[in-house]
Amino acid sequence: MIRMLWGSVGVAVLAFAVFEAVKYGGWTWLALAFGVLGPDLAFLAGLGADPRETGRGRLAPKAVPAYNLAHRAWLPILFLVVVSLLPIAHAVFVPWFVFGLAWLTHIAIDRAAGYGLRDAEGWVRGRVPVA
């Protein structure tokens, strides 16, 4: 049930982000792409990790703090609120707002797919690792 709710949130927020990107064009498309793909750049923090520490869905333990920070749902919500309240020009505001929407979309779709935050060892929290 929770995963279906996350999926609904993801689809709704993505639709809003795409609507804004189509409406305003320009930099909003880049903001949309980076917002959707950006949170997974935290995986790069695990480059060079011991191969015995990764595999079968396990994230390198040294990448866990960055990954978990980029995948906390409250962070893009706070980002959207702050960007909305800043006294900035509309042309500057829109790409940042679309970025926040896309970031929230990424998190919601991840949750709908069963991916959540990671534990200290790199496994998805609440899942039993497959041997």
A tleap script that builds the chain and sets N, CA, C and O, in Angstrom:
source leaprc.protein.ff14SB
mol = sequence {
  NMET ILE ARG MET LEU TRP GLY SER VAL GLY
  VAL ALA VAL LEU ALA PHE ALA VAL PHE GLU
  ALA VAL LYS TYR GLY GLY TRP THR TRP LEU
  ALA LEU ALA PHE GLY VAL LEU GLY PRO ASP
  LEU ALA PHE LEU ALA GLY LEU GLY ALA ASP
  PRO ARG GLU THR GLY ARG GLY ARG LEU ALA
  PRO LYS ALA VAL PRO ALA TYR ASN LEU ALA
  HIE ARG ALA TRP LEU PRO ILE LEU PHE LEU
  VAL VAL VAL SER LEU LEU PRO ILE ALA HIE
  ALA VAL PHE VAL PRO TRP PHE VAL PHE GLY
  LEU ALA TRP LEU THR HIE ILE ALA ILE ASP
  ARG ALA ALA GLY TYR GLY LEU ARG ASP ALA
  GLU GLY TRP VAL ARG GLY ARG VAL PRO VAL
  CALA
}
set mol.1.N position { 0.822 -1.202 0.000 }
set mol.1.CA position { 0.000 0.000 0.000 }
set mol.1.C position { 0.867 1.267 0.000 }
set mol.1.O position { 0.605 2.211 -0.746 }
set mol.2.N position { 1.898 1.270 0.846 }
set mol.2.CA position { 2.789 2.424 0.925 }
set mol.2.C position { 3.521 2.610 -0.408 }
set mol.2.O position { 3.693 3.734 -0.879 }
set mol.3.N position { 3.943 1.506 -1.001 }
set mol.3.CA position { 4.657 1.607 -2.277 }
set mol.3.C position { 3.752 2.175 -3.367 }
set mol.3.O position { 4.214 2.934 -4.219 }
set mol.4.N position { 2.474 1.819 -3.348 }
set mol.4.CA position { 1.532 2.379 -4.321 }
set mol.4.C position { 1.362 3.879 -4.100 }
set mol.4.O position { 1.252 4.646 -5.056 }
set mol.5.N position { 1.341 4.285 -2.846 }
set mol.5.CA position { 1.228 5.708 -2.526 }
set mol.5.C position { 2.453 6.470 -3.029 }
set mol.5.O position { 2.328 7.539 -3.625 }
set mol.6.N position { 3.643 5.904 -2.780 }
set mol.6.CA position { 4.868 6.536 -3.285 }
set mol.6.C position { 4.839 6.615 -4.813 }
set mol.6.O position { 5.255 7.619 -5.392 }
set mol.7.N position { 4.352 5.565 -5.458 }
set mol.7.CA position { 4.260 5.576 -6.917 }
set mol.7.C position { 3.321 6.663 -7.422 }
set mol.7.O position { 3.607 7.334 -8.413 }
set mol.8.N position { 2.203 6.827 -6.734 }
set mol.8.CA position { 1.255 7.884 -7.105 }
set mol.8.C position { 1.870 9.266 -6.937 }
set mol.8.O position { 1.703 10.139 -7.788 }
set mol.9.N position { 2.582 9.455 -5.830 }
set mol.9.CA position { 3.268 10.733 -5.599 }
set mol.9.C position { 4.297 10.970 -6.701 }
set mol.9.O position { 4.394 12.072 -7.243 }
set mol.10.N position { 5.064 9.932 -7.029 }
set mol.10.CA position { 6.090 10.063 -8.064 }
set mol.10.C position { 5.517 10.453 -9.410 }
set mol.10.O position { 6.056 11.329 -10.088 }
set mol.11.N position { 4.431 9.812 -9.801 }
set mol.11.CA position { 3.813 10.111 -11.096 }
set mol.11.C position { 3.238 11.532 -11.101 }
set mol.11.O position { 3.401 12.265 -12.076 }
set mol.12.N position { 2.569 11.916 -10.014 }
set mol.12.CA position { 1.970 13.254 -9.943 }
set mol.12.C position { 3.036 14.351 -9.976 }
set mol.12.O position { 2.894 15.338 -10.699 }
set mol.13.N position { 4.093 14.176 -9.199 }
set mol.13.CA position { 5.145 15.196 -9.148 }
set mol.13.C position { 5.908 15.236 -10.472 }
set mol.13.O position { 6.284 16.313 -10.935 }
set mol.14.N position { 6.140 14.076 -11.082 }
set mol.14.CA position { 6.799 14.051 -12.389 }
set mol.14.C position { 5.952 14.776 -13.433 }
set mol.14.O position { 6.477 15.541 -14.242 }
set mol.15.N position { 4.646 14.534 -13.412 }
set mol.15.CA position { 3.762 15.210 -14.366 }
set mol.15.C position { 3.840 16.727 -14.192 }
set mol.15.O position { 3.874 17.465 -15.176 }
set mol.16.N position { 3.868 17.187 -12.948 }
set mol.16.CA position { 3.974 18.622 -12.679 }
set mol.16.C position { 5.319 19.169 -13.158 }
set mol.16.O position { 5.382 20.249 -13.746 }
set mol.17.N position { 6.392 18.418 -12.903 }
set mol.17.CA position { 7.730 18.857 -13.327 }
set mol.17.C position { 7.825 18.936 -14.849 }
set mol.17.O position { 8.376 19.897 -15.387 }
set mol.18.N position { 7.294 17.935 -15.541 }
set mol.18.CA position { 7.323 17.944 -17.013 }
set mol.18.C position { 6.456 19.084 -17.550 }
set mol.18.O position { 6.829 19.750 -18.516 }
set mol.19.N position { 5.308 19.305 -16.926 }
set mol.19.CA position { 4.451 20.426 -17.324 }
set mol.19.C position { 5.214 21.744 -17.235 }
set mol.19.O position { 5.174 22.556 -18.160 }
set mol.20.N position { 5.909 21.951 -16.118 }
set mol.20.CA position { 6.685 23.183 -15.933 }
set mol.20.C position { 7.828 23.275 -16.947 }
set mol.20.O position { 8.109 24.353 -17.470 }
set mol.21.N position { 8.479 22.154 -17.223 }
set mol.21.CA position { 9.584 22.154 -18.188 }
set mol.21.C position { 9.086 22.470 -19.597 }
set mol.21.O position { 9.740 23.205 -20.336 }
set mol.22.N position { 7.943 21.922 -19.967 }
set mol.22.CA position { 7.368 22.209 -21.286 }
set mol.22.C position { 6.938 23.675 -21.359 }
set mol.22.O position { 7.150 24.348 -22.368 }
set mol.23.N position { 6.340 24.148 -20.291 }
set mol.23.CA position { 5.837 25.523 -20.254 }
set mol.23.C position { 6.961 26.555 -20.367 }
set mol.23.O position { 6.825 27.544 -21.087 }
set mol.24.N position { 8.064 26.328 -19.661 }
set mol.24.CA position { 9.130 27.328 -19.597 }
set mol.24.C position { 10.348 27.002 -20.460 }
set mol.24.O position { 11.090 27.909 -20.837 }
set mol.25.N position { 10.567 25.726 -20.778 }
set mol.25.CA position { 11.680 25.341 -21.643 }
set mol.25.C position { 13.036 25.749 -21.099 }
set mol.25.O position { 13.201 25.964 -19.898 }
set mol.26.N position { 14.002 25.854 -21.995 }
set mol.26.CA position { 15.342 26.305 -21.619 }
set mol.26.C position { 16.004 25.446 -20.557 }
set mol.26.O position { 16.049 24.220 -20.654 }
set mol.27.N position { 16.516 26.126 -19.545 }
set mol.27.CA position { 17.271 25.460 -18.479 }
set mol.27.C position { 16.432 24.489 -17.655 }
set mol.27.O position { 16.980 23.648 -16.943 }
set mol.28.N position { 15.113 24.599 -17.745 }
set mol.28.CA position { 14.286 23.707 -16.931 }
set mol.28.C position { 14.465 22.245 -17.332 }
set mol.28.O position { 14.325 21.352 -16.495 }
set mol.29.N position { 14.773 21.993 -18.606 }
set mol.29.CA position { 14.983 20.601 -19.041 }
set mol.29.C position { 16.247 20.019 -18.417 }
set mol.29.O position { 16.266 18.858 -18.006 }
set mol.30.N position { 17.286 20.818 -18.349 }
set mol.30.CA position { 18.519 20.373 -17.703 }
set mol.30.C position { 18.285 20.157 -16.206 }
set mol.30.O position { 18.777 19.188 -15.627 }
set mol.31.N position { 17.538 21.060 -15.593 }
set mol.31.CA position { 17.211 20.926 -14.172 }
set mol.31.C position { 16.392 19.658 -13.926 }
set mol.31.O position { 16.603 18.958 -12.935 }
set mol.32.N position { 15.465 19.371 -14.826 }
set mol.32.CA position { 14.652 18.162 -14.712 }
set mol.32.C position { 15.523 16.911 -14.792 }
set mol.32.O position { 15.392 16.004 -13.970 }
set mol.33.N position { 16.401 16.865 -15.772 }
set mol.33.CA position { 17.275 15.696 -15.938 }
set mol.33.C position { 18.200 15.521 -14.738 }
set mol.33.O position { 18.360 14.410 -14.233 }
set mol.34.N position { 18.803 16.605 -14.285 }
set mol.34.CA position { 19.723 16.503 -13.156 }
set mol.34.C position { 18.987 16.149 -11.870 }
set mol.34.O position { 19.523 15.424 -11.033 }
set mol.35.N position { 17.768 16.649 -11.702 }
set mol.35.CA position { 16.989 16.317 -10.514 }
set mol.35.C position { 16.594 14.850 -10.466 }
set mol.35.O position { 16.568 14.241 -9.397 }
set mol.36.N position { 16.287 14.286 -11.630 }
set mol.36.CA position { 15.905 12.870 -11.678 }
set mol.36.C position { 17.124 11.962 -11.514 }
set mol.36.O position { 17.045 10.934 -10.841 }
set mol.37.N position { 18.235 12.332 -12.118 }
set mol.37.CA position { 19.428 11.475 -12.086 }
set mol.37.C position { 20.398 11.823 -10.958 }
set mol.37.O position { 21.145 10.960 -10.496 }
set mol.38.N position { 20.392 13.053 -10.524 }
set mol.38.CA position { 21.368 13.548 -9.558 }
set mol.38.C position { 21.498 12.783 -8.255 }
set mol.38.O position { 22.622 12.535 -7.818 }
set mol.39.N position { 20.395 12.394 -7.609 }
set mol.39.CA position { 20.547 11.705 -6.326 }
set mol.39.C position { 21.383 10.428 -6.397 }
set mol.39.O position { 22.022 10.053 -5.415 }
set mol.40.N position { 21.383 9.770 -7.533 }
set mol.40.CA position { 22.169 8.542 -7.644 }
set mol.40.C position { 23.648 8.804 -7.908 }
set mol.40.O position { 24.440 7.864 -7.959 }
set mol.41.N position { 24.027 10.061 -8.074 }
set mol.41.CA position { 25.450 10.384 -8.170 }
set mol.41.C position { 26.160 10.075 -6.856 }
set mol.41.O position { 27.389 10.009 -6.810 }
set mol.42.N position { 25.386 9.887 -5.791 }
set mol.42.CA position { 25.972 9.493 -4.507 }
set mol.42.C position { 26.671 8.140 -4.619 }
set mol.42.O position { 27.554 7.831 -3.818 }
set mol.43.N position { 26.285 7.334 -5.602 }
set mol.43.CA position { 26.970 6.055 -5.825 }
set mol.43.C position { 28.454 6.265 -6.108 }
set mol.43.O position { 29.278 5.403 -5.802 }
set mol.44.N position { 28.787 7.411 -6.692 }
set mol.44.CA position { 30.182 7.683 -7.038 }
set mol.44.C position { 31.072 7.747 -5.805 }
set mol.44.O position { 32.281 7.535 -5.904 }
set mol.45.N position { 30.492 8.034 -4.653 }
set mol.45.CA position { 31.279 8.068 -3.416 }
set mol.45.C position { 31.827 6.684 -3.077 }
set mol.45.O position { 32.754 6.564 -2.276 }
set mol.46.N position { 31.264 5.646 -3.678 }
set mol.46.CA position { 31.718 4.289 -3.422 }
set mol.46.C position { 32.709 3.757 -4.438 }
set mol.46.O position { 33.109 2.595 -4.368 }
set mol.47.N position { 33.111 4.599 -5.386 }
set mol.47.CA position { 34.082 4.140 -6.382 }
set mol.47.C position { 35.383 3.726 -5.706 }
set mol.47.O position { 35.849 4.370 -4.767 }
set mol.48.N position { 35.945 2.658 -6.196 }
set mol.48.CA position { 37.199 2.165 -5.646 }
set mol.48.C position { 37.025 1.320 -4.403 }
set mol.48.O position { 38.009 0.952 -3.762 }
set mol.49.N position { 35.784 1.005 -4.050 }
set mol.49.CA position { 35.542 0.181 -2.866 }
set mol.49.C position { 35.976 -1.254 -3.128 }
set mol.49.O position { 36.029 -1.706 -4.272 }
set mol.50.N position { 36.278 -1.946 -2.070 }
set mol.50.CA position { 36.647 -3.356 -2.144 }
set mol.50.C position { 35.482 -4.126 -2.766 }
set mol.50.O position { 34.357 -4.013 -2.279 }
set mol.51.N position { 35.715 -4.903 -3.822 }
set mol.51.CA position { 34.628 -5.649 -4.469 }
set mol.51.C position { 33.882 -6.585 -3.515 }
set mol.51.O position { 32.729 -6.933 -3.768 }
set mol.52.N position { 34.526 -6.992 -2.429 }
set mol.52.CA position { 33.837 -7.854 -1.461 }
set mol.52.C position { 32.801 -7.079 -0.655 }
set mol.52.O position { 31.947 -7.680 -0.003 }
set mol.53.N position { 32.870 -5.745 -0.695 }
set mol.53.CA position { 31.918 -4.907 0.036 }
set mol.53.C position { 30.687 -4.563 -0.788 }
set mol.53.O position { 29.729 -3.998 -0.260 }
set mol.54.N position { 30.697 -4.891 -2.062 }
set mol.54.CA position { 29.580 -4.529 -2.932 }
set mol.54.C position { 29.049 -5.769 -3.636 }
set mol.54.O position { 29.590 -6.863 -3.480 }
set mol.55.N position { 28.000 -5.592 -4.400 }
set mol.55.CA position { 27.407 -6.698 -5.153 }
set mol.55.C position { 26.090 -7.133 -4.555 }
set mol.55.O position { 25.833 -6.916 -3.371 }
set mol.56.N position { 25.263 -7.744 -5.369 }
set mol.56.CA position { 23.948 -8.246 -4.974 }
set mol.56.C position { 23.084 -7.164 -4.317 }
set mol.56.O position { 22.365 -7.435 -3.356 }
set mol.57.N position { 23.161 -5.946 -4.840 }
set mol.57.CA position { 22.331 -4.862 -4.324 }
set mol.57.C position { 22.923 -4.102 -3.157 }
set mol.57.O position { 22.274 -3.230 -2.579 }
set mol.58.N position { 24.147 -4.429 -2.813 }
set mol.58.CA position { 24.793 -3.766 -1.680 }
set mol.58.C position { 25.583 -2.556 -2.172 }
set mol.58.O position { 26.330 -2.639 -3.147 }
set mol.59.N position { 25.409 -1.450 -1.492 }
set mol.59.CA position { 26.128 -0.220 -1.789 }
set mol.59.C position { 27.406 -0.199 -0.965 }
set mol.59.O position { 27.420 -0.676 0.169 }
set mol.60.N position { 28.467 0.343 -1.516 }
set mol.60.CA position { 29.720 0.453 -0.767 }
set mol.60.C position { 29.460 1.243 0.515 }
set mol.60.O position { 28.892 2.333 0.454 }
set mol.61.N position { 29.864 0.717 1.674 }
set mol.61.CA position { 29.579 1.391 2.944 }
set mol.61.C position { 30.036 2.844 3.001 }
set mol.61.O position { 29.401 3.658 3.671 }
set mol.62.N position { 31.118 3.185 2.315 }
set mol.62.CA position { 31.571 4.578 2.373 }
set mol.62.C position { 30.660 5.520 1.580 }
set mol.62.O position { 30.742 6.737 1.747 }
set mol.63.N position { 29.796 4.974 0.723 }
set mol.63.CA position { 28.855 5.790 -0.048 }
set mol.63.C position { 27.507 5.950 0.653 }
set mol.63.O position { 26.679 6.752 0.221 }
set mol.64.N position { 27.279 5.199 1.723 }
set mol.64.CA position { 25.975 5.201 2.393 }
set mol.64.C position { 25.571 6.580 2.922 }
set mol.64.O position { 24.434 6.989 2.685 }
set mol.65.N position { 26.439 7.321 3.625 }
set mol.65.CA position { 25.998 8.631 4.131 }
set mol.65.C position { 25.547 9.589 3.017 }
set mol.65.O position { 24.524 10.259 3.158 }
set mol.66.N position { 26.293 9.656 1.931 }
set mol.66.CA position { 25.918 10.538 0.814 }
set mol.66.C position { 24.622 10.060 0.162 }
set mol.66.O position { 23.752 10.867 -0.164 }
set mol.67.N position { 24.496 8.751 -0.025 }
set mol.67.CA position { 23.293 8.185 -0.635 }
set mol.67.C position { 22.068 8.480 0.226 }
set mol.67.O position { 21.043 8.940 -0.278 }
set mol.68.N position { 22.180 8.213 1.528 }
set mol.68.CA position { 21.042 8.435 2.416 }
set mol.68.C position { 20.649 9.907 2.484 }
set mol.68.O position { 19.462 10.227 2.538 }
set mol.69.N position { 21.622 10.798 2.482 }
set mol.69.CA position { 21.309 12.227 2.503 }
set mol.69.C position { 20.562 12.638 1.235 }
set mol.69.O position { 19.590 13.389 1.307 }
set mol.70.N position { 21.004 12.157 0.089 }
set mol.70.CA position { 20.375 12.520 -1.189 }
set mol.70.C position { 19.011 11.864 -1.381 }
set mol.70.O position { 18.255 12.257 -2.269 }
set mol.71.N position { 18.689 10.865 -0.553 }
set mol.71.CA position { 17.431 10.136 -0.710 }
set mol.71.C position { 16.470 10.325 0.461 }
set mol.71.O position { 15.573 9.505 0.656 }
set mol.72.N position { 16.639 11.367 1.227 }
set mol.72.CA position { 15.684 11.711 2.288 }
set mol.72.C position { 14.598 12.587 1.672 }
set mol.72.O position { 14.900 13.626 1.085 }
set mol.73.N position { 13.342 12.178 1.800 }
set mol.73.CA position { 12.239 12.885 1.135 }
set mol.73.C position { 12.040 14.304 1.659 }
set mol.73.O position { 11.589 15.174 0.914 }
set mol.74.N position { 12.362 14.551 2.906 }
set mol.74.CA position { 12.134 15.886 3.458 }
set mol.74.C position { 13.073 16.922 2.848 }
set mol.74.O position { 12.753 18.111 2.841 }
set mol.75.N position { 14.216 16.496 2.341 }
set mol.75.CA position { 15.190 17.450 1.813 }
set mol.75.C position { 14.693 18.173 0.551 }
set mol.75.O position { 14.781 19.400 0.500 }
set mol.76.N position { 14.173 17.465 -0.475 }
set mol.76.CA position { 13.650 18.212 -1.625 }
set mol.76.C position { 12.393 19.016 -1.281 }
set mol.76.O position { 12.133 20.051 -1.894 }
set mol.77.N position { 11.614 18.543 -0.304 }
set mol.77.CA position { 10.435 19.313 0.112 }
set mol.77.C position { 10.883 20.632 0.743 }
set mol.77.O position { 10.343 21.692 0.428 }
set mol.78.N position { 11.869 20.560 1.630 }
set mol.78.CA position { 12.425 21.772 2.236 }
set mol.78.C position { 13.028 22.675 1.157 }
set mol.78.O position { 12.858 23.894 1.191 }
set mol.79.N position { 13.728 22.072 0.210 }
set mol.79.CA position { 14.325 22.822 -0.900 }
set mol.79.C position { 13.245 23.578 -1.676 }
set mol.79.O position { 13.420 24.754 -1.996 }
set mol.80.N position { 12.130 22.908 -1.981 }
set mol.80.CA position { 11.038 23.546 -2.717 }
set mol.80.C position { 10.436 24.710 -1.930 }
set mol.80.O position { 10.122 25.753 -2.503 }
set mol.81.N position { 10.277 24.532 -0.631 }
set mol.81.CA position { 9.728 25.602 0.209 }
set mol.81.C position { 10.666 26.804 0.214 }
set mol.81.O position { 10.231 27.940 0.024 }
set mol.82.N position { 11.953 26.547 0.431 }
set mol.82.CA position { 12.930 27.642 0.481 }
set mol.82.C position { 12.991 28.377 -0.857 }
set mol.82.O position { 12.967 29.608 -0.890 }
set mol.83.N position { 13.071 27.630 -1.955 }
set mol.83.CA position { 13.136 28.258 -3.279 }
set mol.83.C position { 11.872 29.078 -3.543 }
set mol.83.O position { 11.938 30.152 -4.139 }
set mol.84.N position { 10.734 28.573 -3.102 }
set mol.84.CA position { 9.472 29.283 -3.318 }
set mol.84.C position { 9.400 30.588 -2.532 }
set mol.84.O position { 8.738 31.535 -2.957 }
set mol.85.N position { 10.072 30.639 -1.399 }
set mol.85.CA position { 10.007 31.826 -0.544 }
set mol.85.C position { 11.098 32.853 -0.831 }
set mol.85.O position { 11.023 33.983 -0.347 }
set mol.86.N position { 12.097 32.481 -1.600 }
set mol.86.CA position { 13.183 33.416 -1.895 }
set mol.86.C position { 12.713 34.525 -2.839 }
set mol.86.O position { 11.954 34.270 -3.774 }
set mol.87.N position { 13.166 35.747 -2.591 }
set mol.87.CA position { 12.788 36.853 -3.482 }
set mol.87.C position { 13.700 36.899 -4.715 }
set mol.87.O position { 14.565 37.768 -4.829 }
set mol.88.N position { 13.492 35.953 -5.629 }
set mol.88.CA position { 14.328 35.886 -6.828 }
set mol.88.C position { 13.461 36.022 -8.072 }
set mol.88.O position { 12.251 35.799 -8.030 }
set mol.89.N position { 14.094 36.388 -9.170 }
set mol.89.CA position { 13.374 36.569 -10.431 }
set mol.89.C position { 12.760 35.251 -10.894 }
set mol.89.O position { 13.302 34.174 -10.645 }
set mol.90.N position { 11.640 35.356 -11.561 }
set mol.90.CA position { 10.919 34.176 -12.025 }
set mol.90.C position { 11.787 33.297 -12.922 }
set mol.90.O position { 11.738 32.071 -12.818 }
set mol.91.N position { 12.570 33.901 -13.790 }
set mol.91.CA position { 13.423 33.136 -14.708 }
set mol.91.C position { 14.474 32.331 -13.960 }
set mol.91.O position { 14.908 31.281 -14.435 }
set mol.92.N position { 14.882 32.813 -12.800 }
set mol.92.CA position { 15.859 32.094 -11.977 }
set mol.92.C position { 15.153 31.033 -11.138 }
set mol.92.O position { 15.689 29.947 -10.918 }
set mol.93.N position { 13.962 31.352 -10.678 }
set mol.93.CA position { 13.200 30.482 -9.792 }
set mol.93.C position { 12.783 29.169 -10.452 }
set mol.93.O position { 12.923 28.103 -9.852 }
set mol.94.N position { 12.279 29.236 -11.668 }
set mol.94.CA position { 11.658 28.064 -12.302 }
set mol.94.C position { 12.603 26.871 -12.437 }
set mol.94.O position { 12.210 25.770 -12.053 }
set mol.95.N position { 13.824 27.020 -12.958 }
set mol.95.CA position { 14.689 25.834 -13.054 }
set mol.95.C position { 14.983 25.197 -11.694 }
set mol.95.O position { 15.029 23.972 -11.581 }
set mol.96.N position { 15.180 26.013 -10.672 }
set mol.96.CA position { 15.434 25.462 -9.336 }
set mol.96.C position { 14.208 24.730 -8.807 }
set mol.96.O position { 14.332 23.685 -8.168 }
set mol.97.N position { 13.026 25.278 -9.072 }
set mol.97.CA position { 11.795 24.634 -8.633 }
set mol.97.C position { 11.608 23.296 -9.343 }
set mol.97.O position { 11.240 22.303 -8.715 }
set mol.98.N position { 11.859 23.270 -10.644 }
set mol.98.CA position { 11.749 22.021 -11.415 }
set mol.98.C position { 12.769 21.003 -10.914 }
set mol.98.O position { 12.463 19.814 -10.825 }
set mol.99.N position { 13.979 21.459 -10.588 }
set mol.99.CA position { 14.987 20.565 -10.017 }
set mol.99.C position { 14.459 19.911 -8.737 }
set mol.99.O position { 14.594 18.700 -8.560 }
set mol.100.N position { 13.863 20.698 -7.854 }
set mol.100.CA position { 13.312 20.157 -6.611 }
set mol.100.C position { 12.199 19.150 -6.862 }
set mol.100.O position { 12.130 18.115 -6.199 }
set mol.101.N position { 11.334 19.452 -7.814 }
set mol.101.CA position { 10.264 18.512 -8.167 }
set mol.101.C position { 10.839 17.204 -8.704 }
set mol.101.O position { 10.380 16.120 -8.343 }
set mol.102.N position { 11.842 17.314 -9.564 }
set mol.102.CA position { 12.456 16.118 -10.147 }
set mol.102.C position { 13.174 15.297 -9.084 }
set mol.102.O position { 13.133 14.068 -9.121 }
set mol.103.N position { 13.825 15.956 -8.146 }
set mol.103.CA position { 14.505 15.268 -7.043 }
set mol.103.C position { 13.487 14.489 -6.210 }
set mol.103.O position { 13.723 13.333 -5.861 }
set mol.104.N position { 12.357 15.121 -5.893 }
set mol.104.CA position { 11.304 14.440 -5.141 }
set mol.104.C position { 10.729 13.280 -5.954 }
set mol.104.O position { 10.399 12.235 -5.394 }
set mol.105.N position { 10.608 13.458 -7.264 }
set mol.105.CA position { 10.146 12.377 -8.138 }
set mol.105.C position { 11.073 11.175 -8.038 }
set mol.105.O position { 10.614 10.041 -7.906 }
set mol.106.N position { 12.373 11.423 -8.101 }
set mol.106.CA position { 13.355 10.342 -8.016 }
set mol.106.C position { 13.167 9.541 -6.725 }
set mol.106.O position { 13.138 8.311 -6.749 }
set mol.107.N position { 13.043 10.235 -5.622 }
set mol.107.CA position { 12.900 9.564 -4.328 }
set mol.107.C position { 11.603 8.765 -4.284 }
set mol.107.O position { 11.595 7.622 -3.827 }
set mol.108.N position { 10.507 9.355 -4.754 }
set mol.108.CA position { 9.215 8.668 -4.725 }
set mol.108.C position { 9.226 7.413 -5.594 }
set mol.108.O position { 8.696 6.378 -5.189 }
set mol.109.N position { 9.818 7.490 -6.773 }
set mol.109.CA position { 9.883 6.320 -7.658 }
set mol.109.C position { 10.785 5.243 -7.049 }
set mol.109.O position { 10.476 4.054 -7.129 }
set mol.110.N position { 11.892 5.658 -6.444 }
set mol.110.CA position { 12.749 4.690 -5.742 }
set mol.110.C position { 11.970 3.955 -4.662 }
set mol.110.O position { 12.043 2.730 -4.561 }
set mol.111.N position { 11.227 4.699 -3.860 }
set mol.111.CA position { 10.450 4.077 -2.777 }
set mol.111.C position { 9.382 3.138 -3.349 }
set mol.111.O position { 9.150 2.055 -2.811 }
set mol.112.N position { 8.740 3.556 -4.434 }
set mol.112.CA position { 7.718 2.715 -5.064 }
set mol.112.C position { 8.321 1.423 -5.595 }
set mol.112.O position { 7.662 0.383 -5.603 }
set mol.113.N position { 9.570 1.485 -6.037 }
set mol.113.CA position { 10.253 0.302 -6.569 }
set mol.113.C position { 10.847 -0.572 -5.469 }
set mol.113.O position { 11.384 -1.645 -5.747 }
set mol.114.N position { 10.753 -0.118 -4.225 }
set mol.114.CA position { 11.255 -0.920 -3.111 }
set mol.114.C position { 12.636 -0.535 -2.627 }
set mol.114.O position { 13.209 -1.210 -1.772 }
set mol.115.N position { 13.174 0.547 -3.167 }
set mol.115.CA position { 14.489 1.011 -2.720 }
set mol.115.C position { 14.298 2.109 -1.697 }
set mol.115.O position { 13.596 3.091 -1.938 }
set mol.116.N position { 14.925 1.930 -0.564 }
set mol.116.CA position { 14.844 2.951 0.473 }
set mol.116.C position { 16.225 3.367 0.899 }
set mol.116.O position { 17.197 3.224 0.157 }
set mol.117.N position { 16.297 3.881 2.099 }
set mol.117.CA position { 17.584 4.267 2.658 }
set mol.117.C position { 18.405 3.017 2.929 }
set mol.117.O position { 17.862 1.915 3.000 }
set mol.118.N position { 19.700 3.186 3.080 }
set mol.118.CA position { 20.609 2.057 3.291 }
set mol.118.C position { 21.070 2.005 4.738 }
set mol.118.O position { 21.150 3.030 5.415 }
set mol.119.N position { 21.377 0.786 5.208 }
set mol.119.CA position { 21.973 0.650 6.538 }
set mol.119.C position { 23.477 0.878 6.423 }
set mol.119.O position { 23.993 1.090 5.325 }
set mol.120.N position { 24.171 0.835 7.541 }
set mol.120.CA position { 25.604 1.151 7.563 }
set mol.120.C position { 26.430 0.212 6.686 }
set mol.120.O position { 27.502 0.593 6.216 }
set mol.121.N position { 25.948 -1.002 6.463 }
set mol.121.CA position { 26.678 -1.966 5.639 }
set mol.121.C position { 26.359 -1.832 4.151 }
set mol.121.O position { 26.992 -2.488 3.323 }
set mol.122.N position { 25.386 -0.992 3.805 }
set mol.122.CA position { 25.067 -0.758 2.402 }
set mol.122.C position { 23.838 -1.470 1.882 }
set mol.122.O position { 23.490 -1.318 0.711 }
set mol.123.N position { 23.170 -2.245 2.723 }
set mol.123.CA position { 21.959 -2.945 2.288 }
set mol.123.C position { 20.754 -2.023 2.412 }
set mol.123.O position { 20.746 -1.112 3.240 }
set mol.124.N position { 19.730 -2.261 1.581 }
set mol.124.CA position { 18.484 -1.512 1.703 }
set mol.124.C position { 17.881 -1.859 3.055 }
set mol.124.O position { 17.736 -3.034 3.393 }
set mol.125.N position { 17.531 -0.840 3.826 }
set mol.125.CA position { 16.964 -1.064 5.159 }
set mol.125.C position { 15.669 -1.854 5.058 }
set mol.125.O position { 14.838 -1.603 4.186 }
set mol.126.N position { 15.510 -2.811 5.963 }
set mol.126.CA position { 14.289 -3.596 6.010 }
set mol.126.C position { 14.251 -4.774 5.064 }
set mol.126.O position { 13.268 -5.514 5.047 }
set mol.127.N position { 15.281 -4.966 4.286 }
set mol.127.CA position { 15.339 -6.106 3.368 }
set mol.127.C position { 16.361 -7.105 3.867 }
set mol.127.O position { 17.401 -6.726 4.406 }
set mol.128.N position { 16.066 -8.366 3.689 }
set mol.128.CA position { 17.010 -9.416 4.058 }
set mol.128.C position { 17.922 -9.668 2.861 }
set mol.128.O position { 17.434 -9.982 1.776 }
set mol.129.N position { 19.248 -9.535 3.040 }
set mol.129.CA position { 20.164 -9.783 1.920 }
set mol.129.C position { 20.058 -11.219 1.410 }
set mol.129.O position { 19.897 -12.155 2.192 }
set mol.130.N position { 20.150 -11.378 0.097 }
set mol.130.CA position { 20.123 -12.705 -0.517 }
set mol.130.C position { 21.550 -13.229 -0.548 }
set mol.130.O position { 22.456 -12.560 -1.044 }
set mol.131.N position { 21.742 -14.424 -0.016 }
set mol.131.CA position { 23.101 -14.993 0.045 }
set mol.131.C position { 23.556 -15.513 -1.287 }
set mol.131.O position { 24.671 -16.021 -1.404 }
savepdb mol mol.pdb
quit
